[in-house]
Amino acid sequence: MTHHISPHNSVSRRSRRRLRDLILATAAVAPFALGLAIAPAAAAAPADPGGWARVAHLSPDTKSVDVQMTALAGGAVVYELEDVAYGAVSEYIPLAEGTYVVSMVPSDAADDAEPIVQQSVDVSAGGPVTVAAYGKNADLQTVVFNDDLSAPQQGEARVRVVQASTVEPTVDVDTAEGASIARSVPTGVATGYAAVPAGSWDLELTGSSDVSTVTVDLLAGSVSTLFVLDTADGSLTARAVTDSATLADMPVGGINTGGGGAANQADSATAFAALSVALGMVALGLIVVNRRSAGATR
């Protein structure tokens, strides 16, 4: 995360609040870490695979935003991103099944500023989704795309197009050799996935008044999304994101399943070490907050 420090070594309200929240959260989990050290590892509950969600900032004239994902049930904040710029796409965030609310506020806005967009999203088991904000700032819109990361055939790659250009109402995407990837894709729409031979491709983006060429690398066995965007001078461009690479940390299987006596001892030692670190963080955090608060009042 990016933290902005104001002059004279004082801490911004957001940074100070988050530092204190971190200290309180660390203090809260310290007894839990001790409990893990005492309890047998084999007694741990299995992990729920759940689903995944990611966010994309696709509005060309909207400044960088802070993104917050909140569980509808209980209102707990489950994920935060700061200074998300135009064209950025986050990694997939593993989430339990349920409904979440994605909110975006300008990165330089006050702590109590109202979100410029909010979008609810349903996360189901094994189902990745993309939550995107697109369009001009004066008419900002959000959409949820259901993603399909099924593996392609050997030697192939799968690619789809998300049309987010605001200068062209529809876009065609073809290879330089003339093979069609997608035709007449309207703004705010995601196409189905096309299977292509893996490799480096020169793609032509064609609108009503503009033709641009981009080069993308589509790895064998990969699944990618080509986000069609605007350049600063109003031309078409695109960014390819390898979707399947961002699911490397898929929450599959249980926690500490099949652990014997040696595994339990190792887990206990790890938990005691985590407890020591947690307590140290609490002490260090309190010192930092006190010193900075004292400095800010001088």
C-alpha positions in Angstrom: 0.0 0.0 0.0 1.1 3.6 -0.6 1.1 5.8 2.5 1.5 9.6 2.1 3.3 11.4 4.9 2.6 15.1 5.4 5.4 17.7 6.3 7.0 18.0 9.7 6.8 14.2 10.3 3.1 14.4 11.2 0.9 11.5 10.1 -2.1 11.9 7.9 -5.5 11.0 9.4 -5.8 8.0 7.1 -2.3 6.7 7.9 -2.7 7.3 11.6 -6.1 5.6 11.6 -4.8 2.6 9.7 -1.7 2.2 11.9 -3.9 2.2 15.0 -6.3 -0.3 13.3 -3.3 -2.5 12.5 -2.2 -2.4 16.1 -5.7 -3.3 17.4 -6.0 -6.1 14.9 -2.6 -7.5 15.8 -3.5 -7.4 19.5 -6.8 -9.2 18.7 -5.1 -12.1 16.9 -2.3 -12.6 19.5 -4.5 -14.8 21.8 -5.7 -16.7 18.7 -2.1 -17.4 17.7 -1.5 -18.7 21.2 -4.6 -20.9 20.9 -3.2 -22.3 17.6 0.1 -23.2 19.4 -1.8 -25.2 22.0 -4.5 -26.8 19.9 -3.5 -29.9 17.7 -3.0 -28.9 14.1 -5.2 -31.8 12.9 -8.2 -30.2 14.6 -8.2 -27.2 12.3 -11.3 -26.7 10.2 -11.1 -27.3 6.5 -10.9 -24.2 4.3 -13.9 -23.2 2.2 -12.6 -22.7 -1.4 -15.2 -20.0 -2.1 -14.8 -17.9 -5.2 -12.7 -14.9 -6.4 -13.2 -11.3 -7.4 -11.0 -8.6 -8.9 -11.5 -4.9 -9.8 -10.6 -2.9 -12.9 -10.4 0.8 -13.3 -11.4 1.5 -16.9 -12.5 5.2 -16.8 -10.0 7.4 -18.6 -10.9 10.7 -17.0 -11.4 9.4 -13.5 -8.4 10.0 -11.2 -6.8 7.3 -9.2 -9.2 5.7 -6.7 -9.1 3.8 -3.4 -11.1 0.6 -3.6 -12.9 -1.1 -0.7 -14.6 -4.5 -0.7 -17.2 -5.0 2.1 -19.2 -8.1 3.0 -22.9 -7.3 2.8 -23.5 -9.6 5.8 -21.9 -7.9 8.8 -20.3 -5.0 6.9 -16.7 -6.2 7.5 -14.1 -4.7 5.1 -12.5 -7.8 3.5 -10.1 -6.0 1.1 -8.7 -2.6 0.3 -6.6 -1.2 -2.6 -5.0 2.3 -2.8 -4.1 4.6 -5.7 -5.6 2.4 -8.4 -4.9 4.2 -11.7 -6.7 4.0 -15.1 -6.1 0.7 -16.8 -5.1 -1.1 -13.7 -6.6 -4.6 -13.0 -6.1 -6.1 -9.6 -5.3 -9.8 -8.9 -8.1 -12.1 -8.0 -9.1 -11.9 -4.3 -10.1 -15.2 -2.7 -13.5 -14.8 -0.9 -16.1 -16.9 0.9 -19.4 -17.3 -0.9 -21.7 -14.4 -0.4 -22.6 -10.9 -1.5 -20.0 -8.1 -1.4 -20.1 -4.3 -2.1 -17.2 -2.7 -4.1 -16.8 1.0 -3.4 -14.5 3.5 -5.1 -13.5 6.9 -3.8 -10.9 9.3 -5.3 -7.5 8.6 -3.6 -7.1 12.3 -2.4 -10.7 12.5 -1.0 -11.5 13.0 2.7 -11.9 9.9 4.8 -15.7 10.4 5.0 -16.1 11.1 1.3 -19.0 9.4 -0.5 -18.0 6.7 -3.1 -18.2 7.7 -6.7 -19.4 4.2 -7.5 -20.7 1.3 -5.6 -21.4 -2.2 -7.1 -22.7 -5.3 -5.4 -21.3 -8.6 -6.5 -22.3 -12.2 -5.8 -19.4 -14.6 -5.2 -20.1 -18.3 -5.7 -17.9 -21.4 -5.1 -15.3 -21.7 -7.8 -16.6 -18.7 -9.7 -14.2 -15.8 -10.6 -15.7 -12.4 -11.4 -14.4 -9.1 -12.6 -15.9 -5.8 -11.2 -15.2 -2.9 -13.6 -15.8 0.8 -13.5 -15.9 2.3 -17.0 -17.1 5.3 -19.0 -16.5 9.0 -18.6 -16.4 10.4 -15.1 -19.6 12.3 -15.6 -21.4 9.1 -16.5 -19.4 6.5 -14.6 -20.8 3.0 -14.7 -20.0 -0.4 -13.2 -20.4 -3.9 -14.5 -19.7 -7.4 -13.2 -18.2 -9.9 -15.7 -18.3 -13.7 -15.1 -14.9 -15.1 -15.9 -14.2 -18.5 -17.3 -10.6 -19.7 -16.7 -11.0 -23.2 -18.1 -7.7 -24.4 -19.6 -7.4 -24.3 -23.4 -6.2 -27.2 -25.6 -2.5 -28.0 -25.6 -0.5 -25.4 -27.5 -3.4 -22.9 -27.5 -4.4 -19.9 -25.5 -7.9 -18.5 -24.7 -8.5 -14.8 -25.0 -11.6 -12.5 -24.7 -12.1 -8.8 -25.2 -13.5 -6.3 -22.7 -14.4 -3.1 -24.6 -13.9 -0.1 -22.4 -13.0 2.6 -24.9 -15.0 5.9 -24.6 -13.9 7.2 -28.0 -15.3 4.4 -30.1 -18.8 2.9 -29.5 -17.9 -0.4 -31.0 -14.5 -2.1 -31.8 -13.4 -5.0 -34.0 -10.3 -7.0 -32.9 -8.5 -9.0 -35.6 -5.0 -10.5 -36.0 -2.7 -8.7 -38.4 -3.2 -11.7 -40.7 -7.0 -11.0 -40.8 -8.3 -13.6 -38.5 -11.2 -12.3 -36.3 -11.0 -12.3 -32.5 -14.1 -10.2 -31.9 -16.5 -8.1 -34.0 -18.5 -5.0 -33.2 -18.0 -5.1 -29.5 -19.9 -2.3 -27.7 -18.6 -0.4 -24.8 -19.1 -2.1 -21.5 -19.3 -5.6 -22.9 -17.1 -8.7 -22.5 -17.0 -11.2 -25.4 -16.8 -14.9 -25.2 -13.4 -16.6 -25.2 -11.6 -17.4 -28.5 -9.1 -20.1 -28.8 -5.9 -19.2 -30.7 -2.5 -20.7 -31.2 -0.1 -19.6 -28.4 2.5 -17.0 -29.3 3.1 -13.3 -29.9 0.3 -11.7 -31.8 -0.1 -8.3 -33.6 -3.7 -7.3 -33.1 -5.6 -4.6 -35.0 -8.2 -2.6 -33.0 -10.7 -1.0 -35.4 -13.3 1.6 -34.6 -15.4 3.9 -36.7 -12.5 6.3 -37.3 -9.4 4.7 -35.8 -7.2 1.7 -36.4 -4.5 0.9 -33.9 -2.1 -2.1 -33.6 -1.0 -3.7 -30.3 1.3 -6.7 -29.7 0.3 -9.2 -27.1 1.9 -12.4 -25.8 -0.5 -15.3 -25.3 1.3 -18.1 -23.5 0.4 -21.7 -24.1 -2.2 -22.9 -21.6 -3.1 -19.3 -20.5 -6.4 -17.5 -20.3 -6.3 -13.8 -20.9 -8.5 -10.7 -21.2 -7.7 -7.9 -23.7 -9.0 -4.6 -22.2 -9.6 -2.0 -24.9 -8.7 1.4 -23.6 -8.2 5.0 -24.7 -4.8 6.8 -25.1 -4.3 10.3 -23.9 -4.7 11.6 -27.5 -8.0 9.8 -28.0 -6.8 6.7 -29.9 -7.4 3.1 -29.3 -5.0 0.9 -27.3 -5.3 -2.3 -25.3 -3.8 -4.1 -22.4 -3.7 -7.9 -22.2 -4.0 -9.4 -18.6 -3.2 -13.1 -18.1 -6.1 -14.0 -15.9 -5.1 -17.6 -15.2 -1.8 -16.4 -13.7 -3.5 -14.4 -11.0 -5.1 -17.5 -9.5 -1.8 -19.0 -8.2 -3.1 -18.8 -4.6 -6.4 -20.6 -5.1 -7.7 -21.8 -1.7 -7.9 -25.5 -2.5 -8.3 -28.2 0.2 -8.2 -28.1 4.0 -5.9 -26.5 6.5 -3.2 -28.7 8.1 -4.9 -31.9 7.0 -3.1 -35.2 7.6 -0.6 -33.7 10.1 1.1 -36.2 12.4 3.0 -35.6 15.7 6.0 -34.0 14.0 3.8 -31.7 12.0 1.9 -30.7 15.1 5.2 -29.7 16.9 6.3 -27.7 13.9 2.9 -25.9 13.7 3.1 -25.1 17.4 6.6 -23.7 17.1 5.4 -21.6 14.1 2.4 -20.3 16.1 4.6 -19.3 19.1 6.9 -17.4 16.7 3.8 -15.7 15.2 2.7 -14.8 18.7 6.1 -13.2 19.5 6.0 -11.2 16.3 2.4 -10.1 17.0 3.3 -8.8 20.5 6.4 -7.1 19.2 4.3 -5.3 16.5 1.8 -4.1 19.2 4.6 -2.7 21.3 6.4 -1.1 18.3 3.2 0.3 16.9 2.2 1.9 20.2 5.7 3.6 20.4 5.4 4.9 16.9 1.9 6.3 17.4 2.8 8.0 20.7 6.0 9.5 19.2 4.3 10.8 16.1 1.3 12.0 18.0 3.6 13.9 20.3 5.5 15.4 17.4 2.4 16.5 15.6 1.2 18.5 18.6 4.5 20.4 19.0 
